[in-house]
Amino acid sequence: NIEYFNEKTLHEFLQHGRNNKSGILQRFVAPHGGGRHNSQIRAIWTPKLCILERRRTKQHLHDKRFALYERAITFDGPDVHSVSVPLRGTVLAGRVENICNEIVRHIADVAAENTHESSKENAFLGVARMVVNFKVDGNGKTWILWTNSIRLKSVAADSGTKLTESDTHSSMQATSSQPLNIETVVRLPSSTKLTQAPNHNANTKLDNKLSFATCPSCNNHDANPHFQPVPYKTIIQHFEKTLEMLEQRDESHPSKVWPPEDRFIKAAGSVGFGSLPLQLTRDRDTNPKRKYSEETHAIPPVIRQIHPKLRAKGYAMYRKDPLFLLKTCNV
């Protein structure tokens, strides 16, 4: 995962947010072109060809109507937040290709040296293909950010040529023949929230952290964007249909078995009863003498979770109210 920090969030991360994580803390390089838009260059290198692509953020790097990530992400985020722009001229393209060649030569030199020291075999590993991300700063200097994919080949140390398939190890053959992964392996954390809409309220604090909530239907903890509004009418119909199914068999009748067995809940879509065990525990704590409260068989657990003070008599009245049935809750 990749994370972007401002001064405040960097301080918080260094003080409290690492949690034994391992990674690389990389200084942000101010982009070329006056620093108005963040941009990156991706190079797909092979011995015969070097293909370059540049992406630039749609949003101004200092436009605080947008949160930090919308102003910074390029290849590391959804394409909708950036645009592809051409690399004009041959100077920059030639410089990037030369850097790729230097990377390949450096890896070959280090691999050959280590191979000679640790093995008697007259072969070492070299780069067959790779994908590297670059950035150009305001002074025109080119920086290496990271590599997404590297495919290796076995090379004869005496001649510098690629060994034949019969001379190479089978696992190395498989690695060398695999296509490059041009999809970025550096991704945003799953907890990152992105939006394309600008914020015009100066009092609103912008951040990219997702808020989480517990679903009243399945009782799972999940990010808010995964929740969908469902009308009370649908929740009530689902609950009543499930009760009808349970009442058809004596061994599953709600008056004898409650909460329903897992197989019946699965048959009902595995939803609607996630908060029921907690409600039963609360009922027993409130009135230990009663096995079941009046509300537990009358009110759908989802609605009871949202309105914990609602009683059976009140629900019977609301059950016929069109405005109540049109209300929604997020599940």
C-alpha positions, 0 to 999 in steps of 0.5 A: 500500500501507498500512503500520502502524508501532510505535516500533521498526518506524518507526525501522527504516523511516526508517533502512533501509526506504524504498528510494526509495519515495514516499508519505505518512507519516501520524500515527496518530490515537487513535480515539474511544470511549476508544481501545479499538478502531480505527475509520474512516468511509467517505463516498460523496458525490454532489451529492444524497446522502452515504452513510456507513459505519463499520467498527471492528476486532474486536480491542482496540487494545492487546491484544498477543495479536494483532499490530499489523495485526490491531489496526489495519486496518478498510477497508484490510484483509479484512472478517473482521478488522473489523465494521460499526457504525452512526453514531448521531445526525445530528451526526457525519453532518452534520459529515462531509457538510459536510467533503465539501462543503468538499472539493468547493468547494475543488477547484472553486475551485482548478480554476477559478483554474488554468483561468483562468490557463492557458486561455482556455476558460470552463470548469473541472473539478468533482467529480461523485462521490467516496469519502473516508475519515475518522477521529474522534479521542478529542476528537471531531475529524474527520480526513481520511485519504484518498480512494479514488475521485473522478469529475470533471465539466466546469463552466461558469465563468460559470454554475457549471452542468455543460456538455452532452455536446456541449460537453465533451471526450470523455475527460472524459465517459467519466471522469464517467460511470464509476461510483465505485470503492468498493473501497479502493485503499489495501491491505495489502502482499502480504507482510503476514501476518494471523491471527485466532487470539490468541497466548498465549505471552509468549515468541513475537514477533508480527509481520505479515511473511510468511516466504518459502521456495524451493519444492523442486519448482519452485524458485520463491521464494514466501510460506509460506502458498502452500505445501501439504503433499504426501506423498512417495508422491505425489512418487515416483509423479509422478517415476516416471510422468514417467520412464516417459513419457521412456523411451518415446522414444529422443530423450528417454530419461533416459540421453541427455537429462537434465534433461528438455526443457522440453516434457516438464516442462510435460507433467508439470505444470511441477513436480518438476524445478525443483531438478534443474539445481542438483543436476546442478551439485553432482554434477559438482563432486563427481565431474567424471569421471561424467556423471550420478550414480547418485542423479539417475535414482533419487531424485526431485529434490524428495526429493533436495533435502530429503535431500541426503545420501540415496544410491540404496541408502538410497532403495531401502530407504526406497522400500518403507517405509510411514512414509517414503511418508507423510512430507510436504514443503511445495511 
